[in-house]
Amino acid sequence: MRCNREEIMKGYQYILFDLDGTLTESGPGIMRCVQYALDRFGIHENDPAKLQRFIGPPLDDSFRTFYGFSEEDARRAREFYRERYWKKGIYENAPYPGIPAMLETLQEEGRSLALATSKPQAMAEEVLRHFDLMKYLDVLVGAGMNGEHQTKPEVVALALAGLGVNEENHNEAAMVGDRSFDIEGAKARKIDSVGVLYGYSEGDELAQAGASYLAETVADLGKILRSSCDDRLPYRNARA
């Protein structure tokens, strides 16, 4: 892993964050909304491990992959999910302790921050407004309500463009997330990635995906993002 001269001196200048499982602990609301949607199909799922798989990936993909839904049924399930999410699920959520303070510090240091989520942008904006996190972000990119820009490489590319990251300064950028999709999105755009282990990853998912660095806590994450390349070595993923 190579760092350019500027990056060695000051840490990452351009930082992209996932939302669910990275900035906010959104699991309770998401899982209850998935249960609600499945119930509408006569599927009564009470296994938390099975419900947690829905946190992160696009909903349609998850309904098809985990329950064998057709494309049409997956779209219907997505709409049932949203019925409950807009009313209740979106607020069954909270920022992880330390996240607001970390974002404030990064902003004060002049770093450029973006949200890059597969969650529909309208929903992401409501979450950020509700928890007063919007003020820390320079760019916000999410999926469209009808499934546009759902893949992580698409979302990451749009967020990087919004921050003005190009081939000349991409070594100063990093994607932060809690699922393999976040790591794969970063790899597709040739930027570093930081996998957060306090989120909703399963087993050694983030290490296997090839995250550049692994953060056990929010405090670790702040150190990685603000440190020189050499000072990040304790957090480096041996499989990257």
N, C-alpha and C positions, 0 to 999 in steps of 0.2 A: 504494500500500500504506500504510494508516494504522496508527499505533500509538497505543494509549491511554497516558495519563500514566504509569501504573504500569509498563507494558511498556517504555516509553522509558527508565525509570530502571534497570530490573533485568534486562532480557532476558526470556526465556520462563520462566514458572513451571511450566507443564505440558508435558511432552515425551514424545511417543510414538515408539518406535523399532520399525522392522522388524527382523527377525533375520538371515535369510540375505542376505549381501552388504552388510549394514549394521553389525551388531555382530560377526558371525563370517564368516570366509572358508570357506564351506561347499561351494563348487563341486565340489571333487574327489569328495566322498562322494555328492552328489546326482547328478552326471553318471554315476558308476559304477553307481549304483542304477537310473538310467534305462536304461543299456545292458543291465543284467541283465534288466529287465522287457521291453525290446524283443526281446532274444534269445529269450525264451520264446514270442514270436510269430514267430520266424524272421527278425527284422529285425536285421541286424548293423550298427549305427551307430557309426562311429568319427570322425565329424566333430565336433570340440569346439564349433564355433560352433552346430551344430544341437542339441547336448546342453545347451549353456549356456542356451538359451531356456527350459528347464524351471525355472530358478532364479527363484523369485518367485511366478509364477501358480499357482493350484490345479492339481494334477496331472491330474485328470480333464479339465479344459479343455485342457491342453497336449497330452495324448494325442489328443484329438479334433481339435484344430486343426492340429497339425503332422503327424499320421500318419493322419488320417481314421478313427480308431477309432469304433465305435458306442459308445453309452452303456454297454452291457454290457461290451464289450471294454476300455473305459477304466477301468471299475471293477476288472476282473480285472488289468489292468496296474498299477493302483494297489496292489493286494494283493501282486503280485510285487515291486514296488518296495519295499514295506515289509518283505518277507521279508529282503532284504539290508540295508535301512537300519537296522533295529533291532539287527542283529548287528554290522555293520561301518560302514556309511555315516555313522551319526550321530556317530562318533568321527573320521572323516576330515575334520577341521574344526578351526578354531582362531579365537580372537578376533583381530581386526585389532590390530596393535601400537598401543598408546595408548588402546584402548577401555576397559579396566578403570580406568585412571587418570582418564580423562575422566568416567566414570560416578561414580566415587568423589567427584570434585570437585563435580559437579552435586548429588549427594546431600548432601554436607557444607554446601552453600549453601542447603539447604532446598527445593530444587526437587522437584516430584512427577514421577516417572518411570514409564512404562508400556511394556510390550511389546505391539505390535499386529501380529500376523503371520497370514498365511493358512496357515501350517504347522499341522498338528494340535497342539493345545495340549499333549497328553501328550508329544509329541516335543520341542516347544520347551522344556518344563520339564526334560526330561532333558539337553538341551544346556546350558541355563543352570546346572543343578546341577553337571554335569561340569566346566564351566569356571569355577565359583564366581562367576557373574554374577547369580544370583537375588537375592542380598542387596541389590542396588542398586535393585530394582524394587518399586514400590508396588502395581502392578496388572499382571496378565498375562492377555492375551486372545489365543486362537488358535482355529483351526477345530476342529470336532468330528471324531472319527475317521470318521464316516459322511458327512462333507461339510457339516455344519451350520456356519453363519457363515463361509462361504468367501470371500465378496466383501470387498474392502477397506473399502468404506463401512460394512458391517455391523461389521467388526472395529474400525474407528476409532470408530464410535458407541459400542460397548460399552466401549472403553477410556476414552473421554472421560467417559462416565457413571460409570465406576469411580473416576476421579480427581475427580469432582465438578465437571466443566466444564459450564457452561450458557451461555445467551445473554449473560449479564452479564460473564463472564470468558473467553469463547472467544478474544478477541484475545491472550490470554496463552498460548495453546497452539500447538504446532507438531508436525507429523508428519515424521519423518526416515526416508528410504528410498532405495533404489537403483534402483527400477523405476517405470515410468509408473503402475502400479497404485497405488503408494503416494501419488503426487501426486494422482491422481484421487480416492482415498479422502479425502484432506485437503480437496480442493475440495468434495466432496459434503457435508462437514460444516462448511464455511466457516471453516477454520483455515489458517494458514500451513503451508508445506511446505519442507523442506530436502532437496534431491537430492544424494546422495553419489556423486561420480564415481569413487571408488576401488572401487565394487562391480561389479555385473554388468550395468549398463545398456549399451545398444548405440547407438553414434553419439551423436547429440544428442537421444536419447530423453527425457531429463529436462527439457531446455530446451524441447523441443516440447510436452511435457505441461504446461508452465506452472509448474514449481517456483518458489516464491517466491525461494529462494536456492540457490546451487550451491556445494558444498564439494569441493575437489580432494582434501583429505587429512583425516585424523581431527583434526589440529590446527586446520584451518580450521573443521571442524564445531564444535569446542568454542568457538571464538571467536564464531561465529554465534549459538550457543545462549545464550551468556553476555553478549553485547554489547547495548548500547542499539540502538535502531532505526537511528539515524544512523550508528553505527559498523559496521553490517552492509552499508552501501552497496556496498563493493567486491565483495561476494559476490552482489549482487542479480542475478537473471536478467532480462536485457533483454526477454525474451519474456513475462514474467509480467504 
